[in-house]
């Protein structure tokens, strides 16, 4: 199960992303009717890249808790999401579409941070176990 979480799921996500981006670029250059969707996918990829930069900047701040980091990142990225939605015409700026996008945003950010929190907790436990065993990881060759 550990290998699935650490290797296969991230590899699947990366492969899917690369394939979708390649399809989008080919659709844009071919001038197909799905151009608008392909353009939206690439705009969204740009938004995600921007949020990664924000995360890199925020990770330089020494937060006392993981929740503090999550809340700071959510507060910094949420206005960027609304700006991207507005500039990209992703949604109509009415109450329910904004509410729906906001709920999806909070759920996705929570799940992503939960995943990385659990991964870092597991890595810390493994490191502590190695230290308790005198540097040996308990695996035989």
N, CA, C and O atoms as a MOPAC input file, in Angstrom:
PM7 MOZYME 1SCF
protein

 N      0.82700 1    -1.19200 1     0.00000 1
 C      0.00000 1     0.00000 1     0.00000 1
 C      0.87100 1     1.25700 1     0.00000 1
 O      0.54700 1     2.25000 1    -0.65100 1
 N      1.98000 1     1.20000 1     0.73900 1
 C      2.86200 1     2.35700 1     0.82700 1
 C      3.40100 1     2.73400 1    -0.54400 1
 O      3.48500 1     3.91500 1    -0.88200 1
 N      3.76700 1     1.72800 1    -1.33700 1
 C      4.30100 1     2.00000 1    -2.66800 1
 C      3.24000 1     2.64700 1    -3.55800 1
 O      3.56000 1     3.49400 1    -4.39200 1
 N      1.98400 1     2.25100 1    -3.38300 1
 C      0.89500 1     2.86400 1    -4.14300 1
 C      0.80500 1     4.34900 1    -3.82800 1
 O      0.68100 1     5.18400 1    -4.72400 1
 N      0.86800 1     4.66300 1    -2.54500 1
 C      0.70900 1     6.05400 1    -2.11300 1
 C      1.90300 1     6.90500 1    -2.51500 1
 O      1.73600 1     8.05500 1    -2.92000 1
 N      3.10200 1     6.35200 1    -2.40900 1
 C      4.30500 1     7.12900 1    -2.65900 1
 C      4.75100 1     7.12800 1    -4.11900 1
 O      5.40500 1     8.07300 1    -4.56200 1
 N      4.41100 1     6.09500 1    -4.86300 1
 C      4.94400 1     5.97500 1    -6.22000 1
 C      3.84300 1     5.97400 1    -7.28000 1
 O      3.84300 1     6.82100 1    -8.17200 1
 N      2.92200 1     5.04400 1    -7.18900 1
 C      1.98600 1     4.83100 1    -8.28300 1
 C      0.95500 1     5.95000 1    -8.42800 1
 O      0.67400 1     6.37700 1    -9.54700 1
 N      0.39100 1     6.42800 1    -7.33500 1
 C     -0.60400 1     7.49900 1    -7.43900 1
 C      0.02300 1     8.78300 1    -7.97600 1
 O     -0.53100 1     9.37700 1    -8.90100 1
 N      1.17800 1     9.24700 1    -7.42300 1
 C      1.80000 1    10.43500 1    -8.01500 1
 C      2.19900 1    10.22600 1    -9.48400 1
 O      2.05200 1    11.14000 1   -10.29500 1
 N      2.69900 1     9.04200 1    -9.82900 1
 C      3.06800 1     8.77400 1   -11.22200 1
 C      1.84300 1     8.80400 1   -12.12900 1
 O      1.90500 1     9.32400 1   -13.24400 1
 N      0.73700 1     8.25200 1   -11.65700 1
 C     -0.49800 1     8.28100 1   -12.41200 1
 C     -0.96000 1     9.71400 1   -12.63700 1
 O     -1.37100 1    10.07100 1   -13.74100 1
 N     -0.89400 1    10.52400 1   -11.60800 1
 C     -1.30500 1    11.93000 1   -11.72500 1
 C     -0.41100 1    12.69800 1   -12.69300 1
 O     -0.89400 1    13.48500 1   -13.50600 1
 N      0.89700 1    12.46100 1   -12.59800 1
 C      1.81000 1    13.14300 1   -13.51300 1
 C      1.59000 1    12.68800 1   -14.95100 1
 O      1.53700 1    13.51300 1   -15.86300 1
 N      1.46400 1    11.39500 1   -15.15300 1
 C      1.22300 1    10.88600 1   -16.50700 1
 C     -0.06500 1    11.43200 1   -17.08900 1
 O     -0.09600 1    11.84900 1   -18.24700 1
 N     -1.12200 1    11.43500 1   -16.30300 1
 C     -2.40600 1    11.97300 1   -16.75000 1
 C     -2.26300 1    13.44600 1   -17.11800 1
 O     -2.78300 1    13.88800 1   -18.14300 1
 N     -1.56300 1    14.19900 1   -16.28500 1
 C     -1.37600 1    15.63000 1   -16.54200 1
 C     -0.61700 1    15.85300 1   -17.84100 1
 O     -1.01400 1    16.68700 1   -18.65500 1
 N      0.47400 1    15.11300 1   -18.04200 1
 C      1.25700 1    15.28100 1   -19.26800 1
 C      0.43200 1    14.93000 1   -20.50400 1
 O      0.49800 1    15.62500 1   -21.51800 1
 N     -0.33500 1    13.86400 1   -20.41600 1
 C     -1.15100 1    13.45300 1   -21.56000 1
 C     -2.22300 1    14.48800 1   -21.86000 1
 O     -2.42400 1    14.85000 1   -23.01900 1
 N     -2.91100 1    14.96700 1   -20.83400 1
 C     -3.96000 1    15.96900 1   -21.03400 1
 C     -3.37700 1    17.24900 1   -21.62000 1
 O     -3.97200 1    17.84800 1   -22.51600 1
 N     -2.21700 1    17.67100 1   -21.12100 1
 C     -1.58700 1    18.87900 1   -21.66300 1
 C     -1.18900 1    18.67800 1   -23.12800 1
 O     -1.35800 1    19.57700 1   -23.95100 1
 N     -0.67000 1    17.51300 1   -23.44100 1
 C     -0.33600 1    17.23000 1   -24.84000 1
 C     -1.55600 1    17.24200 1   -25.73600 1
 O     -1.51200 1    17.79300 1   -26.83600 1
 N     -2.63400 1    16.64900 1   -25.28600 1
 C     -3.88400 1    16.65500 1   -26.06200 1
 C     -4.38900 1    18.08100 1   -26.24300 1
 O     -4.82800 1    18.46000 1   -27.32900 1
 N     -4.32400 1    18.86700 1   -25.17600 1
 C     -4.79300 1    20.25000 1   -25.25600 1
 C     -3.97900 1    21.05500 1   -26.26800 1
 O     -4.53300 1    21.80300 1   -27.07300 1
 N     -2.66400 1    20.89000 1   -26.21300 1
 C     -1.83200 1    21.61200 1   -27.17900 1
 C     -2.14300 1    21.18000 1   -28.60700 1
 O     -2.22300 1    22.01900 1   -29.50500 1
 N     -2.32000 1    19.88300 1   -28.82400 1
 C     -2.63800 1    19.42200 1   -30.18500 1
 C     -4.00200 1    19.93500 1   -30.63700 1
 O     -4.17500 1    20.26900 1   -31.80900 1
 N     -4.97300 1    20.00300 1   -29.72700 1
 C     -6.29700 1    20.53500 1   -30.06700 1
 C     -6.21600 1    22.01600 1   -30.43300 1
 O     -6.87800 1    22.46700 1   -31.36800 1
 N     -5.40800 1    22.76300 1   -29.69500 1
 C     -5.27100 1    24.18900 1   -29.98800 1
 C     -4.63100 1    24.41100 1   -31.35400 1
 O     -5.08700 1    25.25300 1   -32.12800 1
 N     -3.57800 1    23.66000 1   -31.64700 1
 C     -2.88600 1    23.83800 1   -32.91800 1
 C     -3.70200 1    23.31100 1   -34.09000 1
 O     -3.58900 1    23.82200 1   -35.20500 1
 N     -4.52100 1    22.29600 1   -33.84700 1
 C     -5.34200 1    21.73100 1   -34.92200 1
 C     -6.57500 1    22.57800 1   -35.19300 1
 O     -7.19700 1    22.44300 1   -36.24700 1
 N     -6.93700 1    23.44800 1   -34.26100 1
 C     -8.10200 1    24.30400 1   -34.44900 1
 C     -9.41900 1    23.56000 1   -34.32000 1
 O    -10.41900 1    23.96700 1   -34.91100 1
 N     -9.43400 1    22.48300 1   -33.55900 1
 C    -10.65800 1    21.69900 1   -33.39600 1
 C    -11.69700 1    22.45000 1   -32.56700 1
 O    -11.39000 1    23.45200 1   -31.92100 1
 N    -12.93200 1    21.94700 1   -32.59800 1
 C    -14.02100 1    22.59200 1   -31.88300 1
 C    -13.83000 1    22.56300 1   -30.37800 1
 O    -14.43800 1    23.37100 1   -29.67500 1
 N    -13.02400 1    21.67800 1   -29.86700 1
 C    -12.79900 1    21.58800 1   -28.42600 1
 C    -11.69900 1    22.54000 1   -27.96300 1
 O    -11.14500 1    22.37900 1   -26.87500 1
 N    -11.39000 1    23.52600 1   -28.79100 1
 C    -10.33500 1    24.48600 1   -28.46600 1
 C    -10.58000 1    25.20700 1   -27.14900 1
 O     -9.65200 1    25.41400 1   -26.36700 1
 N    -11.82500 1    25.58900 1   -26.90600 1
 C    -12.11900 1    26.34700 1   -25.68800 1
 C    -11.83400 1    25.50700 1   -24.45000 1
 O    -11.28600 1    26.00500 1   -23.46700 1
 N    -12.20500 1    24.23800 1   -24.50200 1
 C    -11.92500 1    23.36300 1   -23.36600 1
 C    -10.42700 1    23.17300 1   -23.19600 1
 O     -9.92400 1    23.19500 1   -22.07300 1
 N     -9.71400 1    22.98900 1   -24.28700 1
 C     -8.26800 1    22.81500 1   -24.22800 1
 C     -7.60800 1    24.07000 1   -23.66400 1
 O     -6.67100 1    23.97700 1   -22.87100 1
 N     -8.08600 1    25.22700 1   -24.06500 1
 C     -7.54600 1    26.46900 1   -23.54600 1
 C     -7.82000 1    26.58800 1   -22.04400 1
 O     -6.96500 1    27.04300 1   -21.28500 1
 N     -9.01300 1    26.17700 1   -21.62700 1
 C     -9.33900 1    26.22200 1   -20.19800 1
 C     -8.41000 1    25.31000 1   -19.40400 1
 O     -7.94700 1    25.68500 1   -18.32700 1
 N     -8.13600 1    24.12100 1   -19.92400 1
 C     -7.23500 1    23.18800 1   -19.23600 1
 C     -5.85400 1    23.82500 1   -19.07800 1
 O     -5.24800 1    23.73200 1   -18.01000 1
 N     -5.35800 1    24.46300 1   -20.12100 1
 C     -4.04200 1    25.08700 1   -20.03300 1
 C     -4.05400 1    26.29200 1   -19.09600 1
 O     -3.07800 1    26.52600 1   -18.38400 1
 N     -5.14400 1    27.05700 1   -19.08800 1
 C     -5.27200 1    28.15900 1   -18.13100 1
 C     -5.25400 1    27.61800 1   -16.70600 1
 O     -4.60200 1    28.18000 1   -15.82600 1
 N     -5.97100 1    26.52800 1   -16.49000 1
 C     -6.02300 1    25.92700 1   -15.16100 1
 C     -4.65000 1    25.40400 1   -14.75100 1
 O     -4.26400 1    25.52300 1   -13.58800 1
 N     -3.91500 1    24.82900 1   -15.69000 1
 C     -2.55400 1    24.38100 1   -15.40700 1
 C     -1.68800 1    25.56800 1   -14.98500 1
 O     -0.88800 1    25.45400 1   -14.05700 1
 N     -1.84600 1    26.69700 1   -15.65900 1
 C     -1.11900 1    27.91300 1   -15.27100 1
 C     -1.48900 1    28.36700 1   -13.86700 1
 O     -0.62500 1    28.77600 1   -13.09200 1
 N     -2.77000 1    28.29300 1   -13.54300 1
 C     -3.21600 1    28.63900 1   -12.19500 1
 C     -2.57000 1    27.71600 1   -11.16600 1
 O     -2.09800 1    28.18000 1   -10.12900 1
 N     -2.54500 1    26.41300 1   -11.44600 1
 C     -1.93000 1    25.46600 1   -10.51600 1
 C     -0.43900 1    25.74300 1   -10.34600 1
 O      0.09200 1    25.64700 1    -9.23900 1
 N      0.23300 1    26.08600 1   -11.44200 1
 C      1.65700 1    26.41500 1   -11.35300 1
 C      1.85700 1    27.64900 1   -10.46800 1
 O      2.80200 1    27.70400 1    -9.68200 1
 N      0.97300 1    28.63100 1   -10.59700 1
 C      1.04900 1    29.82500 1    -9.75700 1
 C      0.84500 1    29.47700 1    -8.28100 1
 O      1.51900 1    30.03000 1    -7.41200 1
 N     -0.07700 1    28.56700 1    -8.00200 1
 C     -0.29100 1    28.17300 1    -6.60700 1
 C      0.91100 1    27.41600 1    -6.05600 1
 O      1.17800 1    27.48000 1    -4.85600 1
 N      1.63900 1    26.70000 1    -6.91100 1
 C      2.85900 1    26.02400 1    -6.45700 1
 C      3.92600 1    27.04500 1    -6.06500 1
 O      4.65600 1    26.84900 1    -5.09400 1
 N      4.00800 1    28.12900 1    -6.82200 1
 C      4.96400 1    29.18800 1    -6.48500 1
 C      4.58500 1    29.82200 1    -5.15200 1
 O      5.44700 1    30.07200 1    -4.30900 1
 N      3.29500 1    30.08000 1    -4.96500 1
 C      2.82300 1    30.63000 1    -3.69200 1
 C      3.16500 1    29.66900 1    -2.55500 1
 O      3.61700 1    30.10000 1    -1.49500 1
 N      2.95200 1    28.37400 1    -2.77000 1
 C      3.27300 1    27.38300 1    -1.74300 1
 C      4.75900 1    27.38700 1    -1.42200 1
 O      5.13800 1    27.28700 1    -0.25500 1
 N      5.60700 1    27.50200 1    -2.43800 1
 C      7.05200 1    27.54600 1    -2.20300 1
 C      7.42000 1    28.76200 1    -1.35600 1
 O      8.25800 1    28.66700 1    -0.45900 1
 N      6.79500 1    29.90300 1    -1.64100 1
 C      7.07900 1    31.11200 1    -0.87000 1
 C      6.57800 1    30.98300 1     0.56700 1
 O      7.27000 1    31.36200 1     1.51200 1
 N      5.37500 1    30.44900 1     0.72100 1
 C      4.79200 1    30.30300 1     2.05500 1
 C      5.56200 1    29.27600 1     2.88400 1
 O      5.64700 1    29.40300 1     4.10500 1
 N      6.11800 1    28.27000 1     2.23200 1
 C      6.84100 1    27.23700 1     2.98600 1
 C      8.12800 1    27.76900 1     3.61200 1
 O      8.72300 1    27.09900 1     4.45600 1
 N      8.56600 1    28.96600 1     3.21100 1
 C      9.73900 1    29.58100 1     3.83600 1
 C      9.40900 1    30.20000 1     5.19000 1
 O     10.31300 1    30.53900 1     5.95500 1
 N      8.12300 1    30.34800 1     5.48800 1
 C      7.68800 1    30.89600 1     6.76900 1
 C      7.63900 1    29.75300 1     7.77400 1
 O      7.15900 1    28.66100 1     7.46800 1
 N      8.13900 1    30.01600 1     8.97100 1
 C      8.15200 1    28.99200 1    10.01000 1
 C      6.82200 1    29.00800 1    10.75700 1
 O      6.62700 1    29.80600 1    11.67400 1
 N      5.91700 1    28.12800 1    10.36400 1
 C      4.63500 1    28.01200 1    11.04400 1
 C      4.77700 1    27.05700 1    12.21400 1
 O      5.52300 1    26.08000 1    12.14800 1
 N      4.06900 1    27.34300 1    13.26300 1
 C      4.12100 1    26.48000 1    14.44900 1
 C      3.31400 1    25.20300 1    14.24800 1
 O      3.60500 1    24.18000 1    14.86800 1
 N      2.30600 1    25.25700 1    13.39000 1
 C      1.46600 1    24.08700 1    13.14000 1
 C      1.27700 1    23.90400 1    11.64400 1
 O      1.42700 1    24.83800 1    10.85600 1
 N      0.94700 1    22.68400 1    11.27900 1
 C      0.65800 1    22.38700 1     9.87900 1
 C     -0.63300 1    23.07900 1     9.44800 1
 O     -0.77300 1    23.49100 1     8.29700 1
 N     -1.56100 1    23.20000 1    10.37100 1
 C     -2.82700 1    23.87100 1    10.07900 1
 C     -2.59100 1    25.34200 1     9.74800 1
 O     -3.26600 1    25.90500 1     8.88600 1
 N     -1.64000 1    25.95800 1    10.43000 1
 C     -1.30700 1    27.35300 1    10.13500 1
 C     -0.81900 1    27.51600 1     8.70600 1
 O     -1.18800 1    28.46900 1     8.01900 1
 N      0.01000 1    26.58200 1     8.26400 1
 C      0.49200 1    26.60600 1     6.88100 1
 C     -0.67100 1    26.44000 1     5.90800 1
 O     -0.76000 1    27.15800 1     4.91100 1
 N     -1.55400 1    25.50000 1     6.19700 1
 C     -2.71500 1    25.26200 1     5.33400 1
 C     -3.57600 1    26.51200 1     5.22600 1
 O     -3.95500 1    26.91200 1     4.12600 1
 N     -3.88500 1    27.12400 1     6.34800 1
 C     -4.74400 1    28.31000 1     6.33600 1
 C     -4.08800 1    29.48400 1     5.61600 1
 O     -4.75700 1    30.22400 1     4.89500 1
 N     -2.77600 1    29.65600 1     5.81200 1
 C     -2.06500 1    30.73300 1     5.12100 1
 C     -2.06200 1    30.50200 1     3.60900 1
 O     -2.26100 1    31.43600 1     2.83200 1
 N     -1.83800 1    29.27000 1     3.20300 1
 C     -1.82500 1    28.98600 1     1.76400 1
 C     -3.21900 1    29.15800 1     1.16000 1
 O     -3.37000 1    29.69600 1     0.06400 1
 N     -4.22200 1    28.69900 1     1.88200 1
 C     -5.58700 1    28.86200 1     1.37500 1
 C     -5.95000 1    30.34400 1     1.25500 1
 O     -6.57700 1    30.75800 1     0.28000 1
 N     -5.55400 1    31.13200 1     2.24300 1
 C     -5.85000 1    32.56500 1     2.21000 1
 C     -5.10700 1    33.27000 1     1.07900 1
 O     -5.62700 1    34.22100 1     0.49600 1
 N     -3.90400 1    32.81600 1     0.76600 1
 C     -3.12400 1    33.44000 1    -0.30600 1
 C     -3.60500 1    33.00300 1    -1.68600 1
 O     -3.59500 1    33.80100 1    -2.62300 1
 N     -4.02200 1    31.75400 1    -1.82100 1
 C     -4.39400 1    31.22500 1    -3.13900 1
 C     -5.85500 1    31.49000 1    -3.51500 1
 O     -6.18900 1    31.53000 1    -4.69900 1
 N     -6.72000 1    31.67100 1    -2.52600 1
 C     -8.14100 1    31.85900 1    -2.82700 1
 C     -8.39700 1    33.10900 1    -3.67900 1
 O     -9.15500 1    33.03200 1    -4.64500 1
 N     -7.79200 1    34.25500 1    -3.35300 1
 C     -7.99400 1    35.41100 1    -4.24600 1
 C     -7.46300 1    35.16100 1    -5.65200 1
 O     -8.02600 1    35.65700 1    -6.62800 1
 N     -6.37300 1    34.39000 1    -5.75800 1
 C     -5.84600 1    34.04300 1    -7.08200 1
 C     -6.84300 1    33.19000 1    -7.86000 1
 O     -6.99900 1    33.34800 1    -9.07000 1
 N     -7.51900 1    32.28200 1    -7.14900 1
 C     -8.54400 1    31.45300 1    -7.78300 1
 C     -9.68400 1    32.31900 1    -8.30100 1
 O    -10.12100 1    32.15600 1    -9.44100 1
 N    -10.16200 1    33.22600 1    -7.47900 1
 C    -11.25900 1    34.10500 1    -7.90500 1
 C    -10.82800 1    34.98200 1    -9.07600 1
 O    -11.60700 1    35.21100 1   -10.00100 1
 N     -9.59200 1    35.47200 1    -9.04000 1
 C     -9.08400 1    36.28800 1   -10.14900 1
 C     -9.00400 1    35.46000 1   -11.43400 1
 O     -9.39000 1    35.93100 1   -12.50400 1
 N     -8.50600 1    34.23000 1   -11.32700 1
 C     -8.42600 1    33.35400 1   -12.50100 1
 C     -9.82600 1    33.04100 1   -13.03500 1
 O    -10.04000 1    33.02600 1   -14.24700 1
 N    -10.76800 1    32.79500 1   -12.13800 1
 C    -12.15200 1    32.52600 1   -12.55600 1
 C    -12.73400 1    33.72400 1   -13.29300 1
 O    -13.44100 1    33.56700 1   -14.28900 1
 N    -12.44000 1    34.89700 1   -12.81000 1
 C    -12.97300 1    36.12100 1   -13.42100 1
 C    -12.31400 1    36.40300 1   -14.76800 1
 O    -13.00100 1    36.61000 1   -15.76800 1
 N    -10.98000 1    36.41000 1   -14.79200 1
 C    -10.26100 1    36.72800 1   -16.02300 1
 C    -10.45300 1    35.66100 1   -17.10200 1
 O    -10.52000 1    35.97300 1   -18.29100 1
 N    -10.53900 1    34.40600 1   -16.67300 1
 C    -10.69700 1    33.32800 1   -17.63800 1
 C    -12.13900 1    33.03600 1   -18.00200 1
 O    -12.41600 1    32.17500 1   -18.83700 1
 N    -13.06300 1    33.76000 1   -17.36900 1
 C    -14.50400 1    33.53200 1   -17.59400 1
 C    -14.86100 1    32.07000 1   -17.33500 1
 O    -15.63800 1    31.47000 1   -18.07700 1
 N    -14.27500 1    31.49700 1   -16.25900 1
 C    -14.52600 1    30.10200 1   -15.92800 1
 C    -15.91500 1    29.89500 1   -15.36700 1
 O    -16.54000 1    28.86100 1   -15.60100 1
 N    -16.39800 1    30.87500 1   -14.62900 1
 C    -17.73500 1    30.77900 1   -14.03500 1
 C    -18.41100 1    32.13900 1   -14.15300 1
 O    -17.75500 1    33.16200 1   -14.34600 1
 N    -19.72600 1    32.12800 1   -14.03200 1
 C    -20.44500 1    33.38600 1   -13.92400 1
 C    -20.30100 1    33.89000 1   -12.50100 1
 O    -20.38800 1    33.10900 1   -11.55400 1
 N    -20.08200 1    35.17400 1   -12.34000 1
 C    -19.87800 1    35.69800 1   -11.00100 1
 C    -21.20400 1    36.00100 1   -10.32800 1
 O    -21.64600 1    37.14400 1   -10.20800 1
 N    -21.81000 1    34.90200 1    -9.89500 1
 C    -23.03800 1    34.94000 1    -9.10300 1
 C    -22.79800 1    34.10400 1    -7.86400 1
 O    -21.79000 1    33.40500 1    -7.76800 1
 N    -23.70500 1    34.17000 1    -6.92800 1
 C    -23.51300 1    33.54100 1    -5.62200 1
 C    -23.25400 1    32.04100 1    -5.71900 1
 O    -22.25300 1    31.56300 1    -5.18500 1
 N    -24.11900 1    31.29100 1    -6.38000 1
 C    -23.99900 1    29.82900 1    -6.37100 1
 C    -22.76700 1    29.31500 1    -7.11200 1
 O    -22.11300 1    28.40000 1    -6.61200 1
 N    -22.41900 1    29.85600 1    -8.27700 1
 C    -21.16800 1    29.38500 1    -8.88900 1
 C    -19.93700 1    29.67300 1    -8.02700 1
 O    -19.02900 1    28.84600 1    -7.93900 1
 N    -19.91000 1    30.85100 1    -7.39100 1
 C    -18.78000 1    31.17200 1    -6.52200 1
 C    -18.77400 1    30.24900 1    -5.30700 1
 O    -17.71300 1    29.79300 1    -4.88000 1
 N    -19.94200 1    29.97500 1    -4.75300 1
 C    -20.03400 1    29.06400 1    -3.61400 1
 C    -19.53600 1    27.67100 1    -3.99900 1
 O    -18.77700 1    27.05600 1    -3.24900 1
 N    -19.95400 1    27.17500 1    -5.15500 1
 C    -19.53900 1    25.84900 1    -5.60700 1
 C    -18.02900 1    25.77900 1    -5.81500 1
 O    -17.38900 1    24.82500 1    -5.37100 1
 N    -17.45600 1    26.77100 1    -6.48100 1
 C    -16.00900 1    26.79800 1    -6.70400 1
 C    -15.27600 1    26.88400 1    -5.36700 1
 O    -14.23400 1    26.25400 1    -5.18300 1
 N    -15.81900 1    27.66000 1    -4.44400 1
 C    -15.19800 1    27.79900 1    -3.12300 1
 C    -15.21400 1    26.47900 1    -2.35900 1
 O    -14.22000 1    26.11200 1    -1.73300 1
 N    -16.32300 1    25.77500 1    -2.40700 1
 C    -16.41100 1    24.47800 1    -1.72900 1
 C    -15.44100 1    23.46400 1    -2.33600 1
 O    -14.75800 1    22.73400 1    -1.61700 1
 N    -15.39200 1    23.42900 1    -3.65000 1
 C    -14.45800 1    22.52600 1    -4.32600 1
 C    -13.02300 1    22.88500 1    -3.95100 1
 O    -12.20100 1    22.00000 1    -3.71100 1
 N    -12.72500 1    24.17000 1    -3.90000 1
 C    -11.38100 1    24.64500 1    -3.52200 1
 C    -11.00700 1    24.19000 1    -2.11900 1
 O     -9.92000 1    23.64900 1    -1.91100 1
 N    -11.89200 1    24.40200 1    -1.16200 1
 C    -11.60400 1    24.03300 1     0.22900 1
 C    -11.42100 1    22.51900 1     0.35900 1
 O    -10.50800 1    22.06300 1     1.04700 1
 N    -12.27500 1    21.75000 1    -0.29100 1
 C    -12.16600 1    20.28700 1    -0.22200 1
 C    -10.85600 1    19.81000 1    -0.84800 1
 O    -10.15000 1    18.98800 1    -0.26300 1
 N    -10.53000 1    20.32300 1    -2.03400 1
 C     -9.29000 1    19.90500 1    -2.70700 1
 C     -8.05200 1    20.29500 1    -1.89900 1
 O     -7.14200 1    19.48400 1    -1.72600 1
 N     -8.01600 1    21.52100 1    -1.41000 1
 C     -6.86400 1    21.95300 1    -0.61200 1
 C     -6.73800 1    21.10600 1     0.65200 1
 O     -5.63700 1    20.71200 1     1.03700 1
 N     -7.86000 1    20.83100 1     1.28600 1
 C     -7.83500 1    20.00700 1     2.49000 1
 C     -7.31900 1    18.61200 1     2.21600 1
 O     -6.49300 1    18.09600 1     2.96900 1
 N     -7.79600 1    17.99700 1     1.14800 1
 C     -7.36800 1    16.63400 1     0.82300 1
 C     -5.89700 1    16.57700 1     0.41200 1
 O     -5.17700 1    15.65800 1     0.80100 1
 N     -5.45900 1    17.54700 1    -0.36400 1
 C     -4.06000 1    17.57900 1    -0.78700 1
 C     -3.14700 1    17.75800 1     0.41800 1
 O     -2.13200 1    17.07200 1     0.54500 1
 N     -3.51200 1    18.67700 1     1.29700 1
 C     -2.67900 1    18.90000 1     2.48000 1
 C     -2.73500 1    17.71600 1     3.43200 1
 O     -1.73900 1    17.39900 1     4.08200 1
 N     -3.86900 1    17.06700 1     3.52300 1
 C     -3.96600 1    15.86700 1     4.35800 1
 C     -3.03600 1    14.77600 1     3.83100 1
 O     -2.36000 1    14.10500 1     4.61000 1
 N     -3.00300 1    14.60000 1     2.52300 1
 C     -2.11900 1    13.61700 1     1.90200 1
 C     -0.66200 1    13.90000 1     2.27500 1
 O      0.04700 1    13.00400 1     2.73400 1
 N     -0.21600 1    15.13700 1     2.07800 1
 C      1.17700 1    15.46600 1     2.36200 1
 C      1.47600 1    15.46700 1     3.85400 1
 O      2.59500 1    15.15200 1     4.25700 1
 N      0.50500 1    15.81100 1     4.67000 1
 C      0.69000 1    15.73700 1     6.11800 1
 C      0.91800 1    14.29200 1     6.54800 1
 O      1.82300 1    14.00600 1     7.33200 1
 N      0.09700 1    13.38700 1     6.03300 1
 C      0.25900 1    11.97100 1     6.36900 1
 C      1.58600 1    11.42900 1     5.85700 1
 O      2.23700 1    10.63800 1     6.54000 1
 N      1.99100 1    11.84500 1     4.66800 1
 C      3.28000 1    11.40500 1     4.11900 1
 C      4.43000 1    11.88300 1     4.99000 1
 O      5.34100 1    11.11000 1     5.28600 1
 N      4.40300 1    13.14000 1     5.40200 1
 C      5.50400 1    13.65700 1     6.22000 1
 C      5.49400 1    13.01900 1     7.60200 1
 O      6.55400 1    12.79200 1     8.18400 1
 N      4.31200 1    12.72900 1     8.13600 1
 C      4.22700 1    12.05400 1     9.42500 1
 C      4.81000 1    10.64700 1     9.32400 1
 O      5.53800 1    10.21200 1    10.21600 1
 N      4.49400 1     9.93600 1     8.24400 1
 C      5.02100 1     8.59400 1     8.03900 1
 C      6.54300 1     8.62300 1     7.88100 1
 O      7.24000 1     7.76600 1     8.42300 1
 N      7.05200 1     9.59900 1     7.14600 1
 C      8.49900 1     9.70700 1     6.97100 1
 C      9.19100 1    10.00000 1     8.29700 1
 O     10.26800 1     9.47200 1     8.57100 1
 N      8.56500 1    10.84900 1     9.12600 1
 C      9.14700 1    11.14600 1    10.44200 1
 C      9.15400 1     9.89700 1    11.31700 1
 O     10.12000 1     9.65400 1    12.03900 1
 N      8.09000 1     9.10800 1    11.25900 1
 C      8.04000 1     7.86700 1    12.03600 1
 C      9.12200 1     6.89500 1    11.57800 1
 O      9.76900 1     6.24700 1    12.40000 1
 N      9.31500 1     6.79600 1    10.27200 1
 C     10.35300 1     5.90600 1     9.75000 1
 C     11.74300 1     6.37400 1    10.17200 1
 O     12.59200 1     5.55800 1    10.53100 1
 N     11.97100 1     7.66900 1    10.12900 1
 C     13.26100 1     8.21100 1    10.54000 1
 C     13.49300 1     7.96100 1    12.02900 1
 O     14.59100 1     7.57900 1    12.43100 1
 N     12.48200 1     8.17300 1    12.83100 1
 C     12.60500 1     7.90300 1    14.26700 1
 C     12.87500 1     6.42800 1    14.53000 1
 O     13.66300 1     6.08800 1    15.41200 1
 N     12.23400 1     5.56000 1    13.77800 1
 C     12.46600 1     4.11700 1    13.93000 1
 C     13.90400 1     3.76900 1    13.56700 1
 O     14.53900 1     2.96100 1    14.24300 1
 N     14.41600 1     4.37600 1    12.50500 1
 C     15.80400 1     4.13700 1    12.11700 1
 C     16.76000 1     4.62400 1    13.19700 1
 O     17.76900 1     3.97400 1    13.46900 1
 N     16.45600 1     5.74700 1    13.80700 1
 C     17.31000 1     6.26800 1    14.87100 1
 C     17.27700 1     5.36700 1    16.09800 1
 O     18.29800 1     5.16900 1    16.75700 1
 N     16.10600 1     4.82500 1    16.40300 1
 C     15.99200 1     3.90100 1    17.54200 1
 C     16.76600 1     2.60800 1    17.29100 1
 O     17.29100 1     2.00400 1    18.22700 1
 N     16.83700 1     2.18800 1    16.03600 1
 C     17.53200 1     0.95200 1    15.68600 1
 C     19.01100 1     1.18600 1    15.40700 1
 O     19.68500 1     0.28700 1    14.90400 1
 N     19.52000 1     2.34100 1    15.71100 1
 C     20.94400 1     2.62200 1    15.50900 1
 C     21.30800 1     2.81600 1    14.05800 1
 O     22.41800 1     2.47800 1    13.64800 1
 N     20.38600 1     3.36000 1    13.26200 1
 C     20.67200 1     3.62500 1    11.86400 1
 C     20.29100 1     2.50000 1    10.92700 1
 O     20.34400 1     2.67400 1     9.70900 1
 N     19.91300 1     1.36800 1    11.45100 1
 C     19.50200 1     0.25100 1    10.59700 1
 C     18.00600 1     0.37500 1    10.36700 1
 O     17.25500 1     0.71800 1    11.28100 1
 N     17.57700 1     0.09700 1     9.14700 1
 C     16.15700 1     0.22900 1     8.83900 1
 C     15.36900 1    -1.04100 1     9.08200 1
 O     14.16800 1    -1.08900 1     8.81700 1
 N     16.02700 1    -2.05600 1     9.57800 1
 C     15.32600 1    -3.30400 1     9.91500 1
 C     15.11000 1    -4.22600 1     8.74000 1
 O     14.52500 1    -5.29800 1     8.89000 1
 N     15.57400 1    -3.82400 1     7.56900 1
 C     15.41600 1    -4.66600 1     6.37900 1
 C     16.70700 1    -5.44800 1     6.16400 1
 O     17.80500 1    -4.92000 1     6.34200 1
 N     16.56100 1    -6.69000 1     5.78600 1
 C     17.75100 1    -7.49300 1     5.49500 1
 C     17.95600 1    -7.55200 1     3.99200 1
 O     16.99900 1    -7.51500 1     3.21800 1
 N     19.22900 1    -7.64400 1     3.58600 1
 C     19.53500 1    -7.68500 1     2.15300 1
 C     19.50900 1    -9.07600 1     1.64700 1
 O     19.74300 1    -9.30700 1     0.46000 1

